[in-house]
Amino acid sequence: MSSVGYLDAVVLGVVEGLTEFLPVSSTGHLTVAEGLLGLKIDDPAVTSFTAIIQFGAIVATFLYFRQDFVRLALAWLRGIGPARGRHWSPDPDYRFAWLVILGSTPIVLVALAAKDLVDGPLRNLWVVAGSLIAWSAVIWWAERNPRQKYEETELGVKQVLIIGLMQCVALVPGVSRSGATISAGLMVGATRVAATRLSFFLAVPALTGAGVYSLKDVDTSVVGWGQLAVGTFVSFVVAYGVIAWLLKLVAGHSIAVFNPYRIVAGLAVMGLLATGVLSST
């Protein structure tokens, strides 16, 4: 019998779906949830479970932005085909598709190079708590004087690479991948909606890579395929609703509205750790 039960799978699926695209750190929340459920947070099988159920959020992203993804994919295929389409700038969709690919490259390289660090020492609830609080300052700074000048198709290679590099910081649990990429987008002058949409596009390669790579660590004595299926499905349903809600929110509100929650959550985790309710690893 696996140690991750179906109720655990539902709870973790809800947590994943709710937090994957909000700037509050899904990895951090999943790690805390695992601890509260009595799961061993540094168990490779448990770690792989939380990475694999992210496929639900990926599918939700594909479905919600399906017209955009199809348009970008077709433009990219046309661009690498006939010579007439190989120029960099004639088709903004072709150009933006390449920007998404370039922006996704840093996290792939860093994640592979730092895997032992990310899955080891950094997978600690003290790190999660500290990162939740500390990164709130970065979000506040990014939102302090946002220029909000560029739409997604107006961003350049340098700007997208900066956003891609900032995404790597989110490998630290508690930082938040969306919080890092949206903040970086604001810092380089993107509108809040453009930065958020780009964050969704960059999420697909990052989450897909993490999920596929983690398949090798599946241990059916700890978590069964049924639990994986349930967790993935629940994360898909919840994430789809969150995407629509977040895009409406950022159209008129600063993402710094999440900072009070981040700080309170970080302090709460510290309190639970200090009192022994939670174990740091």
Phi, psi and omega in degrees: 000131183285150182281342175266106182276178181293324177294320175301317182297319179295313181299312181292327176295319177296315180299315179299311182297321180289323192254349185301319185254352174276149182282055182232000177078102177290319180299317178298314181292322178295321179296317178295316180298319177300316179297317180293331179277358179082016179273153179277108191289341179260011176287123181306326180292321178290319178299317180294324178302312182292331177285321184289323181291351173295342176304328178299316179292326178296313180298320178299319179295315179300315182293317183293320182254027187303321180293321178294315182295318179296315180299315181293319180296316180294320179296320180293318179295320177296321183293326181269001180266255181302147182301329183295340182258005187273355178292154187287319193255341187305319182251111181299330178291320177298316180296316182292325177300319177293325178296320178296319179296313180295320181292337180274343185297315183304316184291330177295313182293315182292320181298320179291318182290327186252018186304314182297324179289316182293317182277350182253256185303326182284342180275069186222136185292336173293322177296316179301311182297314181295321181291322177303317182285312186296318183289342176300327179294323179293317178299317178299317181295318181296327182271354185295311179224060181291131180285325180047057185258322190255137169276170188300323182283351180263356180286147180258177182300313182301315181296316182290324177295324176297316178297318179297320178293321179294329178300330180296330180298333182289355172295340174280116181303133180107340181286309182096118179297314180292322178298321180290314184288320179293318178300315180296321178300318178295322181295328180268005171102008179285153172292159183297320179293318179296317179296323180289316178298317178297324177300319178296316181296319179289338181292326187298307178297320183296311183288323178297314180299316180296318181293314181296316180298326183282348179302330182292341183263005179296129179233106185292351174280346179253318179216126182274167180295330177296317178294322177298318180296317180295313180299320180293316181296315181297318180296324178298310183299312183291317182298323181300316178293324181294321181302309181299317182294318183294319180297323177291321182296311186289344178297334182225004183224151175287145176287352176293350177297341179274350184299315178304319178295315180303315183293314179297318179297317179298316179294323179296318178296318177300319179296317179295325178290316182296327181269359177084004178294322177244148173262143185292336180230000000 
